[in-house]
Amino acid sequence: MITEDYVSFETAKHLKENGFDAECDYLYVDGKLVRAQGGACNWNRGETLFTDYKNECSAPSLQMVMKWLRETYNINPVPYALSLGWAFDIFDLSDRDITGCKKLYSMDFPSKSEVYRTYEEACEGAIKYCLENLI
């Protein structure tokens, strides 16, 4: 059974600031992940479900955001496994040729303290890096 993993509240706020605009089945209300009532919503577009709360934003899945980065910015985060844990590289898809894509960032030879424990943590780390440094 596949279950979705969602970006953290902090990352969701960065996404909102950077123009992420897609319908999501979940949203953050006061920092808590809640299912949208009555189907998908797009808080970032101004749809209101909880008028008494502050700090609301859409809660997309990690894969939704990675697809958004590829389709909107031609940025491809690629998590990969190491013996120590998980790391990521980020590639520029806009200038592909026979030799491949330009590497925008690499966690070359990370130490144990720099790697992530899970694939999902590496995805979140890659998304945060893109939002803070590439967009």
C-alpha positions as CSV (number, residue, x, y, z in Angstrom):
1,M,0.0,0.0,0.0
2,I,1.4,3.4,-1.0
3,T,1.0,6.2,1.5
4,E,1.8,9.8,0.7
5,D,4.5,11.8,2.5
6,Y,3.9,15.5,2.7
7,V,6.2,18.5,2.9
8,S,6.8,20.0,6.4
9,F,4.9,23.1,7.5
10,E,8.0,25.2,7.1
11,T,8.6,24.0,3.5
12,A,4.9,24.5,2.7
13,K,5.2,28.1,3.8
14,H,8.2,28.5,1.5
15,L,6.3,27.0,-1.4
16,K,3.4,29.4,-0.8
17,E,5.9,32.3,-0.9
18,N,7.4,30.9,-4.1
19,G,4.2,30.6,-6.0
20,F,3.3,26.9,-5.6
21,D,-0.3,26.7,-6.9
22,A,-1.9,23.2,-7.0
23,E,-4.9,21.6,-5.5
24,C,-4.0,19.4,-2.5
25,D,-6.0,17.0,-0.4
26,Y,-4.3,18.2,2.8
27,L,-3.4,21.6,4.2
28,Y,-1.7,23.0,7.2
29,V,-3.8,24.9,9.7
30,D,-1.8,26.5,12.5
31,G,1.0,24.1,11.7
32,K,-1.1,20.9,11.9
33,L,-1.7,18.7,8.8
34,V,-5.5,18.3,8.2
35,R,-7.5,16.7,5.4
36,A,-9.4,19.2,3.3
37,Q,-13.1,19.0,3.9
38,G,-15.1,18.2,0.8
39,G,-12.2,17.3,-1.4
40,A,-9.1,19.0,-2.7
41,C,-8.5,22.7,-1.9
42,N,-5.9,25.3,-2.9
43,W,-5.2,27.5,0.1
44,N,-2.5,29.3,-1.8
45,R,-5.1,30.5,-4.3
46,G,-7.2,32.0,-1.5
47,E,-9.8,29.3,-1.0
48,T,-10.9,29.5,2.6
49,L,-12.0,26.5,4.7
50,F,-11.0,27.6,8.2
51,T,-11.6,31.3,8.6
52,D,-10.7,31.5,12.3
53,Y,-7.1,30.3,11.8
54,K,-3.8,31.9,10.8
55,N,-0.8,30.3,9.1
56,E,-2.7,28.1,6.7
57,C,-1.2,26.8,3.5
58,S,-1.6,23.8,1.1
59,A,0.2,20.7,2.1
60,P,1.4,19.0,-1.1
61,S,3.1,15.6,-1.2
62,L,6.9,15.4,-1.8
63,Q,6.3,14.0,-5.2
64,M,3.9,16.8,-6.2
65,V,6.6,19.4,-5.3
66,M,9.4,17.5,-7.1
67,K,7.2,17.4,-10.2
68,W,6.4,21.1,-9.9
69,L,10.1,21.9,-9.7
70,R,10.8,19.9,-12.9
71,E,7.9,21.3,-14.8
72,T,8.0,24.9,-13.6
73,Y,11.8,25.5,-13.1
74,N,13.5,22.7,-15.0
75,I,15.1,21.6,-11.8
76,N,15.4,17.9,-11.0
77,P,16.2,16.8,-7.4
78,V,17.5,13.3,-7.4
79,P,17.8,11.5,-4.0
80,Y,20.2,8.5,-3.9
81,A,21.3,5.9,-1.3
82,L,24.7,5.7,0.3
83,S,26.1,3.3,2.8
84,L,25.7,6.1,5.4
85,G,22.2,7.1,4.5
86,W,20.6,9.2,1.8
87,A,21.8,12.3,-0.1
88,F,20.7,14.2,-3.2
89,D,22.0,15.9,-6.3
90,I,20.1,18.6,-8.3
91,F,20.2,18.8,-12.1
92,D,19.2,21.5,-14.6
93,L,16.9,20.0,-17.2
94,S,16.8,23.1,-19.4
95,D,20.1,22.4,-21.1
96,R,20.1,18.7,-21.8
97,D,22.4,17.3,-24.4
98,I,24.0,13.9,-25.3
99,T,26.3,14.1,-22.2
100,G,23.4,14.7,-19.8
101,C,22.3,17.6,-17.6
102,K,24.2,20.2,-15.8
103,K,24.6,19.5,-12.1
104,L,23.4,22.5,-10.0
105,Y,24.3,21.0,-6.7
106,S,25.8,17.8,-5.3
107,M,26.3,16.4,-1.8
108,D,29.7,15.0,-2.9
109,F,31.2,12.7,-0.3
110,P,28.9,13.8,2.6
111,S,29.8,12.9,6.2
112,K,27.6,10.8,8.4
113,S,26.2,14.0,10.0
114,E,25.3,15.5,6.6
115,V,23.3,12.5,5.2
116,Y,19.5,11.9,5.7
117,R,18.1,8.9,7.4
118,T,15.3,8.2,4.9
119,Y,14.5,8.8,1.2
120,E,11.7,11.2,2.2
121,E,14.0,13.3,4.4
122,A,16.4,13.6,1.4
123,C,13.5,14.7,-0.8
124,E,12.5,17.3,1.7
125,G,16.1,18.5,2.0
126,A,16.4,18.8,-1.8
127,I,13.2,20.7,-2.0
128,K,14.3,23.1,0.7
129,Y,17.7,23.6,-1.0
130,C,15.9,24.4,-4.3
131,L,13.5,26.9,-2.6
132,E,16.3,28.7,-0.7
133,N,19.0,28.7,-3.3
134,L,17.7,28.1,-6.9
135,I,14.3,29.8,-7.2
